């Protein structure tokens, strides 16, 4: 009997594809992993091919295809678009005409691409609905309030929803003029950090170094049931703009100010959706939901009983929402909550790994227990790449395409930023911690499997793990459960046995400007072109000439 398969396509930025078969999410991947262009706008052709191959399906086997934007609605919208907001949005008659022309051009391009790549009958779904569906259907909540916050959808930038069973109903919307995402992006630009899309996370990290010198009280205001962004008040801060790539004291304090107001907005919206739904459980989705500090603030408060943020809360995740929405409409029921929500990409086979190490000209050997060798390497101060099993979906590396290091070394952030990641020296690093030990190191005691919550490093522990403790005492934690990722859990267990510390530093396996590694060749390239000491690819260890691999392997054989 033919499977009931539904494909979701995001063809905006961070383009992606996701496949649901018989109510189960079986594959999802971003196009950037294939074309190596971060935040790519290219049509996700390779992502589609992977998803279909993973399920052994052809295009003609698909029961439905949907994209994550209603282009018919978008083409008639003359509200200022994001790039205009960043350059002082032009709301004159001529400016709106140019915006409308741009939007129609985007609509024409979308139609052409769908025809060109074989999906002329693809449905258009509302953008914020696909964000809401990605979050709610992946959660295990039977009923929840849902908040979607991003730069913009077709016309809206913030939306509130009530979700119950298979149904997701819109309650309230804010248009693009009150976009929290665009507010944050504009301040990111003022901080000298907006070189390209996706740099807002730098502002979040920079905010920890700032002070309350700037008051954004007149920029973002609240009444009893609505917030409002005042653009004229915001533009007054343009005088403090920092040069690109050179954030100064003003930048640090602007970052602090916008982060404080964003967290206030999150509290306000959470209270509002609770008043409308009487739901204690909350789902957050949209690109702004990647703000770990704001998410962590919510879980540390009594604002919600439980919070769920999908691992791909950004636009890449809308492809998952589009696929799940089609299944829910077709079946009349809610899709099954998948146990695996992250490790949805491809895995390399043995021959691909062998070819990669040979063509890369690096040393290599196979070991019986790579997790034990890796733990010894990390404990001895080496920086390793960890390339295992299926690739993660979403912007976080969560233990399968990761760079790992020792959290006890206070100089490790500088080593990683300067030798490996080639990025700003002030940017913090995150830990992967054993879930069963996390509450003894971080507060509050909550699960954080997708590295989307900033938690407090307990004061008495901070001196033990300086490499993952940000200047404000916080840390963006991933809690690792044995059931979710057994091999990664064993590695951290072994490191814990050696050092007494139940966590490792975890950052994505890539260098600056590159997407997360997809192939073994990508991983070996990271080794060759950066200060990585070793890369583990399955049970193969690849290394450079200045690493004493024999002592690491002999340590393994002595256990």
LOGU-272356 format. One line per 5 residues: number of its first residue (from 1); for each residue x, y, z of C-alpha. Coordinates in steps of 0.1 Angstrom, whole numbers. Example, Ala and Ser with C-alpha at 12.3 -4.5 7.8 and 13.67 -1.06 7.14 Angstrom:
residues 2
1> 123:-45:78  137:-11:71;
END
This chain:
residues 559
1> 0:0:0  14:34:-10  25:56:19  8:89:26  37:113:22;
6> 37:151:25  66:174:16  71:209:32  93:235:14  107:267:27;
11> 119:287:-3  126:321:15  160:322:33  175:293:52  157:272:25;
16> 148:237:36  127:206:30  110:182:53  91:150:47  63:134:68;
21> 52:99:59  22:83:76  22:110:102  59:106:111  86:131:105;
26> 113:111:87  137:136:72  145:173:72  175:193:60  186:228:50;
31> 198:235:15  229:254:29  244:221:40  246:211:3  256:244:-15;
36> 277:256:15  261:290:14  249:300:49  213:312:51  210:304:14;
41> 180:316:-6  185:289:-33  157:266:-40  161:235:-18  165:210:-46;
46> 192:189:-29  173:190:3  142:176:-15  163:149:-31  177:138:2;
51> 143:137:19  128:115:-8  158:92:-9  157:88:28  121:75:25;
56> 127:56:-7  101:77:-25  98:95:-58  82:129:-64  51:113:-80;
61> 46:93:-47  39:125:-28  3:131:-18  9:168:-11  34:196:-13;
66> 32:229:4  54:260:8  57:281:39  46:314:26  14:327:10;
71> 29:345:-19  -5:356:-33  -11:375:0  24:388:1  25:403:-34;
76> -2:429:-25  15:440:7  32:475:6  43:475:42  80:482:47;
81> 101:451:43  130:442:66  159:457:46  139:490:43  134:490:81;
86> 172:487:86  178:516:63  150:539:78  119:525:62  105:546:34;
91> 67:549:39  61:576:13  39:568:-17  70:563:-38  87:541:-12;
96> 56:519:-8  54:515:-46  90:503:-47  82:478:-18  52:466:-36;
101> 73:460:-68  99:441:-48  72:419:-32  56:411:-66  91:403:-79;
106> 95:378:-50  61:363:-58  71:359:-95  104:343:-86  87:318:-62;
111> 62:307:-89  89:303:-115  110:282:-91  81:259:-81  74:252:-118;
116> 111:248:-127  117:223:-100  86:202:-105  61:215:-80  37:237:-100;
121> 7:226:-78  23:233:-45  0:250:-20  8:283:-3  5:282:35;
126> 6:312:59  41:317:72  33:321:108  9:291:107  38:269:96;
131> 60:283:124  32:276:149  27:241:135  64:233:137  64:242:174;
136> 31:228:185  31:195:166  66:187:178  57:194:214  40:168:235;
141> 13:192:247  -23:183:242  -32:219:244  -11:250:244  -8:287:239;
146> 15:295:209  35:326:203  53:332:169  78:360:168  100:367:138;
151> 110:394:113  78:391:93  54:369:76  32:380:47  18:409:67;
156> 23:399:104  54:398:126  40:385:159  10:361:163  -8:345:192;
161> -25:311:188  -45:285:207  -36:249:198  -56:219:209  -57:184:193;
166> -50:188:156  -63:224:155  -43:256:156  -63:288:157  -51:324:154;
171> -61:348:182  -42:380:176  -16:394:152  8:424:150  18:437:116;
176> 53:443:104  54:479:118  55:463:153  81:436:144  102:425:174;
181> 124:407:150  131:438:129  136:459:161  163:434:172  178:434:137;
186> 179:472:135  198:474:168  221:446:156  229:469:127  236:498:151;
191> 259:476:171  280:471:140  272:434:139  248:431:109  271:419:81;
196> 244:395:68  213:377:79  214:356:111  238:378:131  212:387:158;
201> 227:360:181  258:381:183  238:410:198  224:386:224  259:375:234;
206> 271:411:234  243:422:257  260:404:286  288:430:285  264:460:286;
211> 248:483:311  215:501:314  228:534:302  202:535:273  165:536:280;
216> 143:520:253  111:527:273  99:551:246  108:527:218  87:497:229;
221> 56:505:249  28:484:264  -9:489:272  -32:464:288  -34:441:257;
226> -10:454:230  26:464:226  38:490:201  71:499:185  78:536:179;
231> 101:539:149  108:576:153  120:570:189  141:541:177  158:562:150;
236> 171:586:177  196:559:187  212:559:152  237:585:164  254:557:183;
241> 259:534:153  292:515:156  314:508:125  307:474:110  326:447:129;
246> 338:470:157  312:470:185  321:496:212  307:507:245  277:522:229;
251> 271:489:211  273:469:243  248:491:260  224:492:230  226:454:230;
256> 217:453:267  188:477:261  172:458:233  176:425:251  159:438:282;
261> 130:451:261  127:419:242  125:399:274  98:424:287  79:417:254;
266> 82:380:259  67:383:294  39:405:281  30:382:253  31:352:275;
271> 7:368:300  -15:378:271  -18:344:255  -25:328:289  -53:353:294;
276> -68:344:260  -64:306:263  -61:297:300  -32:274:290  -3:269:313;
281> 19:253:286  36:276:260  51:270:226  75:296:212  85:296:175;
286> 98:319:149  134:332:145  132:354:176  125:322:196  162:314:191;
291> 169:341:217  181:318:245  183:345:270  147:355:267  136:318:267;
296> 157:311:298  141:341:315  107:326:309  115:292:324  132:308:354;
301> 99:327:361  65:315:370  51:328:337  46:292:323  42:257:336;
306> 62:243:307  79:258:277  87:241:243  108:257:216  114:236:185;
311> 150:229:176  145:247:142  125:276:154  139:297:125  125:297:90;
316> 142:263:82  117:247:106  87:260:87  92:232:62  85:208:90;
321> 54:228:100  41:227:64  45:190:61  28:183:94  -1:207:86;
326> -8:187:55  -9:155:74  -32:169:100  -56:182:74  -55:149:55;
331> -59:126:85  -81:148:107  -58:140:136  -27:153:152  7:140:138;
336> 27:118:162  52:136:183  85:123:171  111:111:195  138:122:171;
341> 133:159:163  169:168:154  189:140:139  170:140:106  199:145:81;
346> 221:121:63  248:99:77  281:90:59  290:54:51  324:38:57;
351> 336:43:21  328:80:22  348:85:54  378:65:39  378:86:8;
356> 376:118:28  407:111:50  426:98:20  419:129:-2  425:152:28;
361> 460:139:32  456:134:70  467:106:93  439:82:103  433:50:123;
366> 402:31:134  395:26:171  372:3:190  357:29:214  359:64:197;
371> 340:80:226  367:69:251  396:81:229  377:114:223  371:119:261;
376> 408:114:268  418:138:240  394:165:254  406:160:290  442:164:278;
381> 434:198:263  429:189:227  401:203:205  383:177:185  357:174:158;
386> 330:149:164  312:137:133  288:108:140  255:92:127  228:115:113;
391> 232:152:108  213:177:129  184:197:115  183:233:127  210:259:136;
396> 225:241:166  251:213:165  239:188:192  265:162:194  267:147:159;
401> 284:175:139  302:192:168  335:207:179  342:196:215  367:209:241;
406> 374:211:278  351:234:298  377:236:327  402:256:307  398:293:311;
411> 418:300:279  396:276:259  372:303:245  402:323:232  417:292:216;
416> 384:283:200  376:318:187  411:325:175  424:292:162  393:272:152;
421> 362:294:147  380:326:136  353:348:151  350:376:176  369:370:208;
426> 340:380:231  315:354:219  306:327:244  306:290:241  280:265:253;
431> 281:232:271  266:197:265  259:183:300  247:150:311  210:155:318;
436> 211:135:351  238:158:365  227:192:350  207:204:381  238:202:402;
441> 255:228:379  227:249:364  195:266:375  167:263:372  165:225:369;
446> 149:220:335  155:199:304  172:218:276  178:192:249  181:216:220;
451> 204:243:234  177:269:234  177:280:270  203:302:288  205:290:324;
456> 224:303:354  257:285:361  254:280:399  278:304:415  297:278:434;
461> 304:259:402  315:287:379  352:285:387  352:249:377  338:255:342;
466> 350:290:331  350:281:294  312:278:293  303:305:318  294:338:301;
471> 304:372:317  269:375:332  271:340:348  248:323:322  253:294:299;
476> 233:282:268  230:246:280  223:214:261  212:186:284  221:152:269;
481> 200:121:276  212:86:270  180:77:250  184:107:226  220:102:217;
486> 237:72:233  271:76:218  274:113:227  262:105:262  289:79:266;
491> 315:103:256  305:129:282  302:101:308  337:91:301  349:127:304;
496> 330:129:336  348:98:349  382:113:340  377:148:353  347:149:376;
501> 330:174:353  298:161:335  300:183:305  320:193:275  322:225:254;
506> 301:221:223  301:243:192  292:236:156  316:217:133  324:245:109;
511> 346:275:106  335:311:102  313:317:72  307:280:66  275:260:74;
516> 277:230:97  296:201:81  275:177:61  300:153:45  331:137:58;
521> 350:159:34  336:190:51  347:177:85  382:169:73  384:204:57;
526> 377:218:91  406:198:105  430:209:77  420:246:77  417:253:114;
531> 433:247:147  414:215:153  437:187:167  416:156:157  384:147:140;
536> 364:116:149  344:103:119  325:72:130  352:50:145  379:66:124;
541> 402:92:140  419:117:117  447:139:130  476:161:121  513:153:126;
546> 517:171:159  493:149:178  505:120:198  477:96:189  494:65:203;
551> 491:77:239  454:83:234  448:49:219  470:31:244  450:48:271;
556> 419:33:256  434:-2:255  443:0:292  407:3:303;
END
